[in-house]
Amino acid sequence: MQLYDSLRRTLVPIQPIDDVVRMYVCGITPYDTSHMGHARTYVVFDTMRRLLEWQGLPVLYVQNVTDIDDDVLRKGAELGVAWDELGRRETESFLRNMAAINVAMPDHYVKATDSMPEIVEIVSGLIERGVAYEHNGSVYFSVQADPNFGSMAHSDYPTMLTTANERGNFPNDPNKRDPLDFVLWQAAKPGEPTWASPWGEGRPGWHIECTAMVLHYLGPRINIHGGGGDLQFPHHACELAQAECYSGQTPHVEAWSHVGMVCYEGEKMSKSLGNLVLVSDTLKEHTADALRIALLKYPYREAYEYTDADVVWAEGVVARLQSAASSAVGGGGQSAEELRVDMLNALDSDFNTPECIRLLIALAEAATNGEIDDAESAAATIREVGAILGLSAEQW
């Protein structure tokens, strides 16, 4: 399979590292309900994993939970709920929703709070390597010490600073040497949970949590590092800087893979805006198969506008696939095998699920109308490709 790498802006082949495809996807910050933005991201990477495994490639898949974070602390205080209880509750809700749409669990599903030894070790190493510094009990990564910092952003310093500030950076922090420096370890604040470190009690910054998990579970070189498009900068840029400065391995990632944002009523669907379409609500009216088809209908790297009409359309697609798989009629002139090859080639070429779905529909229609050459082959292909897309095809 070839995937687009957001860093190099080109397609790259996904080749196993020591016989295993190593994949990390940034997980949720568990402070609110799961919505279609979450669903799209995790359906995309779940389907990528299914495709790779169908191709006979073992996949080692790691995903994190940012269970200690400013948002978790803020929301817990608003609700009068302990931060860790809120995290447990929302993580359980998220996992139920993902299971309901047939998103399989990663091999390792890791909480940030379970990774403190690894986090402290890497922060210490970055200080030793001269790319991080401590001030008043907090530790920061020095962006000026890394000549490659920001390559992921593909923009200049003022633009990076503006974007970082919009996404949680505190440029006026008096402990910083540079407004764009980012926190690796935050000194303890009154009323917040803390952990011991060589710099005093505190808690980790957001970016270092993922780097610690990637290096611990997958190693210094991995195949796919995924997440939503809004993570490309600053989060993934900071991860890239941390990992390569600490390990010395370049490149750290073969393909930085980003899923386009889901919009609703003209704006990005987000917790902060409150314009959410919830997975649980949608499943009251529609099947999981239809939701997966609707989410995979558009190019994964592009933003798209969620509409219920897409899910209604997808219900019709699923019905056609089910019918064709159970009552295909052969004897026509169209080759089922050629359509199968074209579908798999589409998935291999930067995960082109829209083209794959279009061809799958064409195969189902041809099989229903008696235009396909081999009914048995057509039915088998519908089930085979349906299973790769994460549909309940084994029941058809």
C-alpha positions, -999 to +999 in steps of 0.1 A: +000+000+000+011+035-007+000+064+016+004+101+014+030+115+038+021+149+051+057+157+059+072+150+025+040+157+006+043+126-015+031+090-016+053+065+002+052+027+002+043+010+035+069-017+040+070-038+073+097-030+098+112-062+111+082-080+095+056-059+112+037-027+101+039-003+131+010+021+134+002+047+160-029+069+160-035+097+184-065+090+206-091+110+224-090+135+253-118+120+273-139+149+285-170+148+263-191+127+240-179+109+209-190+125+176-186+120+139-152+136+138-139+109+161-158+082+142-143+092+108-107+092+121-109+058+138-130+042+110-103+053+085-074+038+105-094+007+115-100+001+078-064+007+069-054-019+095-079-044+080-065-039+045-029-044+057-039-075+076-059-088+046-027-084+026-010-107+051+010-080+069+010-082+107+001-048+122+011-036+156-014-008+164-011+015+194-035+043+204-033+066+234-058+082+258-049+117+270-065+112+303-046+140+320-050+174+303-062+210+308-095+201+292-101+171+314-093+191+345-115+220+334-145+199+324-143+178+356-143+210+377-174+223+357-193+191+363-181+186+399-166+152+389-131+140+397-109+143+367-100+106+367-136+095+371-146+118+342-118+103+321-128+067+329-165+075+321-158+092+288-132+066+277-157+038+283-184+057+264-160+062+235-150+026+233-187+015+234-194+038+204-164+025+185-173-011+191-208-003+179-194+007+145-171-023+143-139-004+151-115-030+166-094-023+196-057-015+191-031-039+203-022-014+230-046+012+243-025+033+267-034+060+291-010+089+296-011+084+333+003+049+329+033+062+310+049+085+335+083+066+338+088+067+301+078+104+299+102+114+326+130+093+309+125+110+276+123+145+290+155+139+310+171+127+277+161+158+258+176+180+285+208+160+283+209+164+245+207+202+248+172+206+232+152+212+264+156+233+295+141+235+330+129+267+346+110+270+379+101+233+379+087+233+343+106+218+313+104+232+277+115+220+243+137+247+227+125+251+191+156+271+182+178+242+192+162+220+165+170+233+130+143+211+116+115+222+139+083+231+121+090+212+089+057+195+094+039+229+093+052+239+059+050+276+070+070+304+086+076+312+122+048+339+126+023+315+110+034+286+133+032+308+163-003+320+154-015+285+149+001+272+180-015+300+200-050+290+186-043+254+197-032+257+233+002+274+233+009+301+260+033+325+243+036+348+273+047+321+297+075+339+316+094+306+320+099+303+282+129+314+262+109+316+230+071+320+226+070+289+205+088+267+229+064+240+241+060+224+275+074+189+282+067+189+320+045+214+338+053+224+374+026+216+400-003+240+403-026+242+433-054+217+432-041+197+402-030+161+402+008+157+401+035+131+397+071+130+409+099+140+386+136+152+389+122+188+385+097+185+412+060+175+413+041+182+381+024+166+351+034+161+315+027+183+285+005+170+258+030+163+230+054+143+251+028+117+261+025+104+225+062+103+219+068+082+251+042+057+239+054+055+204+090+049+214+081+024+242+056+002+223+067+006+186+103+019+186+122+048+171+110+040+135+074+034+126+053+031+094+022+051+100+015+079+125-021+090+122-047+114+135-070+142+126-059+170+103-058+195+131-030+176+148-005+181+120+006+213+137+016+218+164+010+183+179+027+161+153+054+187+146+063+186+182+062+148+184+085+147+154+110+170+170+109+152+203+113+117+189+141+124+164+161+146+188+158+119+215+164+088+194+186+101+166+165+080+142+155+099+110+130+095+096+109+086+127+078+080+106+074+068+070+039+083+066+024+110+087-013+104+078-040+130+085-078+126+082-097+156+070-120+174+095-158+167+096-179+198+092-215+203+101-237+232+091-207+250+076-182+247+105-158+222+119-176+197+141-161+201+175-168+199+212-159+236+218-184+247+192-210+223+204-222+214+168-219+177+174-236+148+156-232+119+181-224+084+170-249+070+196-277+091+183-270+082+146-271+045+154-306+048+168-317+055+132-291+038+110-269+007+109-232+006+116-225-006+081-243+024+066-223+048+088-190+032+079-199+035+042-209+071+046-177+080+064-155+062+038-174+077+009-151+108+007-113+110+002-099+105+037-075+135+035-102+160+026-126+178+049-162+170+043-197+182+053-216+156+073-253+151+063-278+126+073-286+122+036-252+105+031-261+079+057-295+073+042-278+068+008-254+044+024-283+023+038-294+018+002-258+008-008-257-018+020-290-032+010-278-036-026-246-053-015-265-077+007-289-086-020-262-091-046-241-112-023-271-136-017-286-137-052-260-128-078-268-138-114-239-147-137-236-153-175-229-117-185-199-101-201-184-081-173-155-096-154-160-099-116-122-105-112-113-073-131-136-053-108-120-070-078-085-061-089-095-025-096-111-022-061-080-035-044-057-013-065-078+017-055-073+009-018-036+003-024-033+038-040-035+062-010-065+044+004-089+055-022-121+043-005-145+064-027-133+046-058-134+013-041-170+019-030-180+031-065-166-001-080-182-023-053-216-007-061-210-013-098-202-050-091-234-054-071-255-038-098-239-060-125-244-091-104-280-082-097-288-075-134-271-107-147-243-087-164-214-103-145-196-133-158-193-153-126-220-151-099-201-170-073-169-149-078-190-117-076-207-127-044-173-137-029-158-104-039-186-084-024-181-102+009-143-100+008-142-062+001-171-056+024-151-072+052-120-051+044-142-020+048-153-033+082-189-042+072-208-072+086-202-090+053-198-124+069-236-123+075-245-116+039 
